[in-house]
Amino acid sequence: MVKSFTRENLGWPSLNRYPESSFKGSDTRLILQFVVGVMQRPGCCPDDISMSGFIAGKSMDEFLRLIFGSVDECGCRNFAFTRTAGCECLSLLNLFLEKYMACAQGCFQRQLCFFNLVPKYHFLMHVAYDLAKALEQCPLDGFVLSPGLFATQMAEDATGRTSRMARHVHIRNTSLRVAQRWLIACKLFWDK
Protein backbone atom coordinates (compact mmCIF):
# COMPACT_ATOMS: atom_id res chain seq x y z
CA MET A 1 0.00 0.00 0.00
CA VAL A 2 1.31 3.45 -0.92
CA LYS A 3 1.86 5.59 2.18
CA SER A 4 3.36 8.65 0.51
CA PHE A 5 4.28 9.97 -2.91
CA THR A 6 8.00 10.32 -3.44
CA ARG A 7 10.22 10.58 -6.51
CA GLU A 8 11.34 6.98 -5.80
CA ASN A 9 7.92 5.32 -5.67
CA LEU A 10 6.56 7.41 -8.53
CA GLY A 11 9.54 6.37 -10.64
CA TRP A 12 10.08 9.69 -12.36
CA PRO A 13 13.83 10.40 -12.38
CA SER A 14 13.59 13.45 -14.70
CA LEU A 15 11.19 15.34 -16.96
CA ASN A 16 13.13 14.01 -19.97
CA ARG A 17 11.84 10.46 -19.39
CA TYR A 18 8.41 8.90 -19.20
CA PRO A 19 7.06 8.44 -15.68
CA GLU A 20 6.84 4.86 -14.48
CA SER A 21 5.72 3.16 -11.33
CA SER A 22 5.44 -0.29 -9.85
CA PHE A 23 2.25 0.12 -7.85
CA LYS A 24 0.00 -2.84 -7.27
CA GLY A 25 -3.40 -2.84 -8.94
CA SER A 26 -5.25 -1.71 -5.82
CA ASP A 27 -2.84 1.22 -5.38
CA THR A 28 -3.32 2.23 -9.00
CA ARG A 29 -7.11 2.27 -8.61
CA LEU A 30 -6.80 4.30 -5.42
CA ILE A 31 -4.50 6.86 -7.07
CA LEU A 32 -6.80 7.03 -10.10
CA GLN A 33 -9.81 7.72 -7.87
CA PHE A 34 -7.81 10.40 -6.00
CA VAL A 35 -6.81 12.19 -9.22
CA VAL A 36 -10.38 12.05 -10.57
CA GLY A 37 -11.65 13.42 -7.24
CA VAL A 38 -9.16 16.30 -7.25
CA MET A 39 -9.99 17.23 -10.84
CA GLN A 40 -13.73 17.29 -10.08
CA ARG A 41 -13.29 19.93 -7.39
CA PRO A 42 -14.57 23.43 -8.12
CA GLY A 43 -11.86 25.80 -9.24
CA CYS A 44 -9.80 23.15 -11.06
CA CYS A 45 -8.89 24.64 -14.45
CA PRO A 46 -7.28 21.94 -16.57
CA ASP A 47 -5.79 22.52 -20.01
CA ASP A 48 -6.76 20.38 -23.01
CA ILE A 49 -4.33 17.55 -22.18
CA SER A 50 -5.35 17.49 -18.53
CA MET A 51 -9.03 17.46 -19.52
CA SER A 52 -8.45 14.54 -21.89
CA GLY A 53 -6.52 12.77 -19.12
CA PHE A 54 -9.37 13.43 -16.69
CA ILE A 55 -11.95 12.01 -19.10
CA ALA A 56 -9.69 9.00 -19.79
CA GLY A 57 -9.17 8.39 -16.07
CA LYS A 58 -12.85 8.74 -15.24
CA SER A 59 -13.90 6.39 -18.05
CA MET A 60 -11.29 3.80 -16.99
CA ASP A 61 -12.46 4.06 -13.38
CA GLU A 62 -16.08 3.51 -14.44
CA PHE A 63 -15.01 0.65 -16.76
CA LEU A 64 -13.17 -1.09 -13.90
CA ARG A 65 -16.11 -0.55 -11.55
CA LEU A 66 -18.43 -2.09 -14.11
CA ILE A 67 -16.38 -5.22 -14.78
CA PHE A 68 -15.12 -5.83 -11.24
CA GLY A 69 -17.85 -4.24 -9.16
CA SER A 70 -20.95 -5.96 -10.50
CA VAL A 71 -21.94 -9.05 -8.51
CA ASP A 72 -24.77 -11.56 -8.68
CA GLU A 73 -27.22 -12.48 -5.91
CA CYS A 74 -24.61 -14.81 -4.30
CA GLY A 75 -22.02 -12.04 -4.09
CA CYS A 76 -19.83 -13.50 -6.86
CA ARG A 77 -18.45 -11.32 -9.63
CA ASN A 78 -20.61 -11.39 -12.76
CA PHE A 79 -18.97 -13.33 -15.56
CA ALA A 80 -21.52 -12.28 -18.17
CA PHE A 81 -23.15 -8.97 -19.05
CA THR A 82 -26.43 -8.19 -20.71
CA ARG A 83 -26.08 -6.66 -24.13
CA THR A 84 -26.82 -3.22 -22.64
CA ALA A 85 -24.12 -3.53 -19.96
CA GLY A 86 -21.69 -4.87 -22.58
CA CYS A 87 -22.34 -1.83 -24.80
CA GLU A 88 -21.76 0.49 -21.82
CA CYS A 89 -18.53 -1.36 -21.03
CA LEU A 90 -17.36 -1.03 -24.64
CA SER A 91 -18.20 2.68 -24.86
CA LEU A 92 -16.27 3.40 -21.63
CA LEU A 93 -13.24 1.47 -22.90
CA ASN A 94 -13.36 3.18 -26.30
CA LEU A 95 -13.62 6.58 -24.62
CA PHE A 96 -10.54 5.77 -22.52
CA LEU A 97 -8.60 4.66 -25.61
CA GLU A 98 -9.60 7.78 -27.56
CA LYS A 99 -8.72 10.22 -24.77
CA TYR A 100 -5.47 8.47 -23.84
CA MET A 101 -4.41 8.71 -27.49
CA ALA A 102 -5.34 12.42 -27.45
CA CYS A 103 -3.09 12.87 -24.38
CA ALA A 104 -0.22 11.04 -26.07
CA GLN A 105 -0.59 13.07 -29.29
CA GLY A 106 -0.88 16.38 -27.43
CA CYS A 107 2.22 15.67 -25.35
CA PHE A 108 4.16 14.51 -28.40
CA GLN A 109 3.29 17.72 -30.26
CA ARG A 110 4.50 19.77 -27.29
CA GLN A 111 7.59 17.54 -26.89
CA LEU A 112 6.57 16.46 -23.38
CA CYS A 113 7.35 13.02 -21.96
CA PHE A 114 4.11 12.32 -20.11
CA PHE A 115 2.10 9.74 -22.10
CA ASN A 116 3.61 6.86 -23.98
CA LEU A 117 1.76 4.14 -25.85
CA VAL A 118 2.76 1.05 -23.89
CA PRO A 119 1.91 -2.54 -24.86
CA LYS A 120 -1.00 -2.47 -22.37
CA TYR A 121 -2.66 0.17 -24.55
CA HIS A 122 -2.41 -2.24 -27.48
CA PHE A 123 -3.83 -5.02 -25.30
CA LEU A 124 -6.79 -2.83 -24.32
CA MET A 125 -7.46 -2.24 -28.01
CA HIS A 126 -7.73 -6.03 -28.41
CA VAL A 127 -10.12 -6.19 -25.43
CA ALA A 128 -12.30 -3.52 -27.07
CA TYR A 129 -12.17 -5.32 -30.45
CA ASP A 130 -13.11 -8.68 -28.91
CA LEU A 131 -15.95 -7.12 -26.93
CA ALA A 132 -17.25 -5.36 -30.07
CA LYS A 133 -17.18 -8.66 -32.00
CA ALA A 134 -19.01 -10.44 -29.18
CA LEU A 135 -21.66 -7.70 -29.13
CA GLU A 136 -22.13 -7.98 -32.91
CA GLN A 137 -22.94 -11.67 -32.53
CA CYS A 138 -25.05 -11.23 -29.39
CA PRO A 139 -28.86 -11.28 -29.75
CA LEU A 140 -30.77 -8.35 -28.20
CA ASP A 141 -31.70 -10.39 -25.13
CA GLY A 142 -28.38 -12.25 -24.97
CA PHE A 143 -25.27 -12.06 -22.82
CA VAL A 144 -21.58 -11.41 -23.47
CA LEU A 145 -18.61 -12.49 -21.36
CA SER A 146 -17.16 -9.85 -19.07
CA PRO A 147 -13.62 -8.72 -19.95
CA GLY A 148 -12.85 -9.12 -16.23
CA LEU A 149 -13.32 -12.86 -16.64
CA PHE A 150 -9.99 -13.02 -18.46
CA ALA A 151 -8.06 -10.93 -15.92
CA THR A 152 -5.34 -12.89 -14.17
CA GLN A 153 -3.65 -12.16 -10.89
CA MET A 154 0.03 -11.46 -10.69
CA ALA A 155 2.20 -13.63 -8.45
CA GLU A 156 2.42 -10.93 -5.76
CA ASP A 157 -1.38 -10.90 -5.57
CA ALA A 158 -1.44 -14.54 -4.48
CA THR A 159 -2.51 -13.89 -0.92
CA GLY A 160 -5.21 -15.33 1.31
CA ARG A 161 -7.17 -18.17 -0.22
CA THR A 162 -5.25 -18.00 -3.50
CA SER A 163 -2.00 -18.50 -1.62
CA ARG A 164 -3.39 -21.31 0.55
CA MET A 165 -4.50 -23.22 -2.56
CA ALA A 166 -0.94 -23.29 -3.89
CA ARG A 167 0.79 -24.36 -0.67
CA HIS A 168 2.18 -27.86 -0.16
CA VAL A 169 2.22 -28.64 -3.87
CA HIS A 170 5.27 -30.10 -5.59
CA ILE A 171 6.92 -27.62 -7.94
CA ARG A 172 6.85 -29.97 -10.95
CA ASN A 173 3.06 -30.20 -11.09
CA THR A 174 2.03 -26.94 -9.42
CA SER A 175 -0.25 -25.74 -12.24
CA LEU A 176 -2.14 -29.02 -12.47
CA ARG A 177 -2.54 -29.49 -8.70
CA VAL A 178 -3.64 -25.89 -8.06
CA ALA A 179 -6.17 -26.14 -10.90
CA GLN A 180 -7.47 -29.40 -9.41
CA ARG A 181 -7.78 -27.77 -5.98
CA TRP A 182 -9.73 -24.86 -7.47
CA LEU A 183 -12.08 -27.29 -9.23
CA ILE A 184 -12.72 -29.04 -5.91
CA ALA A 185 -13.31 -25.69 -4.20
CA CYS A 186 -15.77 -24.67 -6.94
CA LYS A 187 -17.62 -27.98 -6.68
CA LEU A 188 -17.89 -27.61 -2.90
CA PHE A 189 -19.18 -24.05 -3.34
CA TRP A 190 -21.87 -25.06 -5.86
CA ASP A 191 -22.96 -28.09 -3.80
CA LYS A 192 -23.91 -25.87 -0.83
C-alpha positions, 0 to 999 in steps of 0.5 A: 500500500502506498503511504506517501508519494516520493520521486522513488515510488513514482519512478520519475527520475527526470522530466526528460523520461516517461514516468513509471511506477510499480504500484499494485493494482489496488494502489493504481485504482486508489491513485486514479480515484484520487486524481479524478476526485481532485480534478472534479473539485470546483476551481480546477482549471485543466488545459486540453491535455489534462481534460483529456486525461481526466476524461480518460481516467474517469472512463477507466475508473467507471469501466473497472467498476463495471467489470469488477464491481458488479456481482450476482445475488450470491455475491460472486463477480458477474462473468456475463453482461447483458447486451446493454451492460456490454455496450456500456462497457465497450463505450467506456473502454473506447472513450478511454482509448480515444482520450489516452491517445489524445493525451499522447498526441498532445504531449508529443506535439509539445515535446513532453514526456508524459504519455507513452503508448505502452503494450498495455494500450495495445492489449486494451485495443484487443479487449475492445475489439473482442468485446465489439465482435461479441456484441455484434454476434449477441442477440438483443436479449443475450449475454456477453462475457465480461472482460474481467473474466480473463483478468489474471492475478500477478504472483504478488497478488497470491494472498489469502485463499489463493495462496493457501490453494498453492501451498504444499504442492510439488513444484513440478506439477504446481499448475495441475494441482492448483487447478485441481484444488480450485475445481474441488473448491468450486464444486464444494461451493456449488454443492452448498 
